[in-house]
Amino acid sequence: MLSREKARKKMEDQRILCSILVIIMMVIEGGEAQLSENFYSASCPRLKNIVKKVVIKRYNQNFVTAQATLRLFFHDCFVQGCDASVMILSPNGDAEKDSEDNLSLVGDGFDTIVEAKQAVEAVCPGVVSCSDILALATRDAVVVTGGPSYNVELGRRDGLRSKKSDVTKHLPDPDNKFNELLNMFTKHGLNQTDLVALSGAHTIGAAHCSKFSKRIYNYSQSSPVDPTMNPIYALLLQQQCPPGVNPKKVVPMDPARPRSKTFDNLYYQNLIAGMGLFTSDQELFTNPASRPTVIDFANNPGNFNAAFVTAMRKLGRVGVKTGKQGEIRRNCAAFNEHLNPKEITTKFRVKP
């Protein structure tokens, strides 16, 4: 009888312990993602419409706005988390945007967020973070190009740190192999499917000739052109980026659409055909681990869209600051402590 009582008490203790662990996990998860789709429903009910209006207007002025905003969000979240730290202007040239990996970020993306922030401030001053505006604008940029819509979780605070040195080795490189990419993504809680899905954003992307010239001219001693590249595609790229061309000349990442304006699954069809612009793109198909997902997304646009939405929502939770962390910047380009209250930045341009 005594042994049964001990066994019963032991089981009860284990249940209590499990309950405590569940509560702890809920607290941890809640602290990590204190985000809500309705975070500003009372404090700034017009927020989503305001941001959407700005994105559509700027996209109609220049279609580059969409790809620039989407890339800006990705570069922000992978360094210090989704906290708009990539937006900071530094008089000393030592902020994130000054990093070699960020010099190619297009000014249209920055300008879109700055304009959206100003429009929001006019209605809801000091309420909405730049990081939340960037997250919303990114969703709108995807939708305006024909991509899937999704609900954006909100409640981020803006970061208080932006250092050039923090960017090094924290962003994917065009020459990365598959395992290098996967390791980088898993560090942020993103899995292999997320990696393949997020790479699909390149369907509306563009790149400088210097970022892939090695693949079409100096790949190896035995083969000047990367053998995984479609030879006809390589010839096209050589025509677009001949020897001696300005390394900053831009070409679309989707060879079938010179203006790269449509968000769809054609990117994956291009990979199957050997027309991935970067090594990091083509690796998704040449690597047997990710190849089935590429084939699935190429054949099933609905599967791609669903996976992209899942991945974007997960990306938006990376390293977020919430509660009393960070701040709500009055100007996206400067920390509040460094900002002249009378200063209003109307344009934000970076070197092309």
Solvent accessible surface area in square Angstrom, and as a share of the most:
residue,aa,sasa,rsa
1,M,186,0.83
2,L,126,0.63
3,S,80,0.52
4,R,181,0.66
5,E,81,0.36
6,K,131,0.55
7,A,52,0.40
8,R,131,0.48
9,K,117,0.50
10,K,129,0.55
11,M,108,0.48
12,E,62,0.28
13,D,68,0.35
14,Q,94,0.42
15,R,128,0.47
16,I,89,0.45
17,L,102,0.51
18,C,76,0.45
19,S,60,0.39
20,I,83,0.42
21,L,92,0.46
22,V,86,0.49
23,I,103,0.52
24,I,81,0.41
25,M,103,0.46
26,M,125,0.56
27,V,103,0.59
28,I,98,0.50
29,E,103,0.46
30,G,33,0.32
31,G,37,0.36
32,E,106,0.48
33,A,32,0.25
34,Q,94,0.42
35,L,21,0.11
36,S,48,0.31
37,E,55,0.25
38,N,102,0.52
39,F,104,0.44
40,Y,9,0.03
41,S,69,0.45
42,A,97,0.75
43,S,61,0.39
44,C,1,0.01
45,P,101,0.63
46,R,140,0.51
47,L,2,0.01
48,K,84,0.36
49,N,111,0.57
50,I,16,0.08
51,V,0,0.00
52,K,96,0.41
53,K,156,0.66
54,V,12,0.07
55,V,0,0.00
56,I,64,0.32
57,K,93,0.39
58,R,19,0.07
59,Y,27,0.10
60,N,114,0.59
61,Q,124,0.55
62,N,58,0.30
63,F,44,0.18
64,V,34,0.19
65,T,1,0.00
66,A,1,0.01
67,Q,25,0.11
68,A,6,0.04
69,T,0,0.00
70,L,12,0.06
71,R,89,0.33
72,L,2,0.01
73,F,6,0.02
74,F,37,0.16
75,H,17,0.07
76,D,1,0.00
77,C,0,0.00
78,F,1,0.00
79,V,2,0.01
80,Q,73,0.33
81,G,5,0.04
82,C,1,0.01
83,D,2,0.01
84,A,0,0.00
85,S,0,0.00
86,V,0,0.00
87,M,0,0.00
88,I,7,0.04
89,L,82,0.41
90,S,26,0.17
91,P,136,0.86
92,N,123,0.63
93,G,32,0.31
94,D,54,0.28
95,A,1,0.01
96,E,0,0.00
97,K,24,0.10
98,D,29,0.15
99,S,7,0.05
100,E,126,0.56
101,D,52,0.27
102,N,3,0.01
103,L,84,0.42
104,S,20,0.13
105,L,3,0.01
106,V,57,0.33
107,G,5,0.05
108,D,12,0.06
109,G,0,0.00
110,F,1,0.00
111,D,4,0.02
112,T,0,0.00
113,I,0,0.00
114,V,6,0.03
115,E,41,0.19
116,A,0,0.00
117,K,4,0.02
118,Q,59,0.26
119,A,34,0.26
120,V,0,0.00
121,E,35,0.15
122,A,87,0.68
123,V,62,0.35
124,C,9,0.05
125,P,95,0.60
126,G,43,0.41
127,V,47,0.27
128,V,0,0.00
129,S,0,0.00
130,C,0,0.00
131,S,2,0.01
132,D,0,0.00
133,I,0,0.00
134,L,0,0.00
135,A,4,0.03
136,L,1,0.00
137,A,0,0.00
138,T,0,0.00
139,R,30,0.11
140,D,9,0.05
141,A,0,0.00
142,V,0,0.00
143,V,57,0.33
144,V,43,0.25
145,T,8,0.05
146,G,59,0.57
147,G,13,0.12
148,P,21,0.13
149,S,75,0.49
150,Y,21,0.08
151,N,90,0.46
152,V,9,0.05
153,E,29,0.13
154,L,1,0.01
155,G,4,0.04
156,R,6,0.02
157,R,62,0.23
158,D,0,0.00
159,G,1,0.01
160,L,109,0.54
161,R,116,0.42
162,S,10,0.06
163,K,82,0.35
164,K,91,0.38
165,S,83,0.54
166,D,23,0.12
167,V,0,0.00
168,T,82,0.48
169,K,177,0.75
170,H,87,0.39
171,L,10,0.05
172,P,42,0.26
173,D,63,0.32
174,P,25,0.16
175,D,79,0.41
176,N,21,0.11
177,K,101,0.43
178,F,5,0.02
179,N,99,0.51
180,E,87,0.39
181,L,6,0.03
182,L,38,0.19
183,N,88,0.45
184,M,28,0.13
185,F,6,0.02
186,T,69,0.40
187,K,168,0.71
188,H,47,0.21
189,G,55,0.53
190,L,3,0.01
191,N,74,0.38
192,Q,52,0.23
193,T,59,0.35
194,D,5,0.03
195,L,2,0.01
196,V,0,0.00
197,A,0,0.00
198,L,12,0.06
199,S,18,0.12
200,G,0,0.00
201,A,17,0.13
202,H,55,0.25
203,T,1,0.01
204,I,2,0.01
205,G,10,0.10
206,A,37,0.29
207,A,9,0.07
208,H,28,0.13
209,C,4,0.02
210,S,59,0.38
211,K,72,0.30
212,F,3,0.01
213,S,41,0.26
214,K,118,0.50
215,R,5,0.02
216,I,0,0.00
217,Y,58,0.22
218,N,109,0.56
219,Y,75,0.28
220,S,52,0.33
221,Q,194,0.86
222,S,108,0.70
223,S,29,0.19
224,P,80,0.50
225,V,37,0.21
226,D,4,0.02
227,P,101,0.64
228,T,61,0.35
229,M,7,0.03
230,N,41,0.21
231,P,105,0.66
232,I,137,0.70
233,Y,5,0.02
234,A,4,0.03
235,L,101,0.50
236,L,67,0.33
237,L,2,0.01
238,Q,48,0.21
239,Q,120,0.53
240,Q,51,0.23
241,C,3,0.02
242,P,56,0.35
243,P,111,0.70
244,G,88,0.85
245,V,45,0.26
246,N,95,0.49
247,P,77,0.48
248,K,118,0.50
249,K,84,0.36
250,V,81,0.47
251,V,3,0.02
252,P,27,0.17
253,M,13,0.06
254,D,2,0.01
255,P,30,0.19
256,A,65,0.51
257,R,75,0.27
258,P,109,0.68
259,R,140,0.51
260,S,4,0.03
261,K,77,0.33
262,T,53,0.31
263,F,6,0.02
264,D,33,0.17
265,N,15,0.08
266,L,35,0.18
267,Y,11,0.04
268,Y,0,0.00
269,Q,77,0.34
270,N,7,0.04
271,L,1,0.00
272,I,72,0.37
273,A,47,0.37
274,G,9,0.09
275,M,46,0.21
276,G,2,0.02
277,L,2,0.01
278,F,21,0.09
279,T,17,0.10
280,S,12,0.08
281,D,3,0.01
282,Q,6,0.03
283,E,27,0.12
284,L,0,0.00
285,F,43,0.18
286,T,49,0.28
287,N,33,0.17
288,P,96,0.60
289,A,55,0.42
290,S,0,0.00
291,R,83,0.30
292,P,85,0.54
293,T,26,0.15
294,V,0,0.00
295,I,68,0.34
296,D,48,0.25
297,F,6,0.03
298,A,6,0.05
299,N,102,0.53
300,N,61,0.31
301,P,69,0.44
302,G,49,0.47
303,N,69,0.35
304,F,1,0.00
305,N,52,0.26
306,A,63,0.49
307,A,16,0.13
308,F,0,0.00
309,V,31,0.18
310,T,73,0.42
311,A,0,0.00
312,M,6,0.03
313,R,60,0.22
314,K,51,0.22
315,L,2,0.01
316,G,3,0.03
317,R,71,0.26
318,V,15,0.08
319,G,46,0.44
320,V,18,0.10
321,K,42,0.18
322,T,9,0.05
323,G,49,0.47
324,K,201,0.85
325,Q,101,0.45
326,G,20,0.19
327,E,24,0.11
328,I,30,0.15
329,R,0,0.00
330,R,109,0.40
331,N,13,0.07
332,C,3,0.02
333,A,5,0.04
334,A,22,0.17
335,F,25,0.10
336,N,32,0.16
337,E,146,0.66
338,H,132,0.59
339,L,15,0.07
340,N,86,0.44
341,P,110,0.69
342,K,183,0.77
343,E,85,0.38
344,I,128,0.65
345,T,24,0.14
346,T,99,0.58
347,K,123,0.52
348,F,2,0.01
349,R,140,0.51
350,V,25,0.14
351,K,161,0.68
352,P,122,0.77
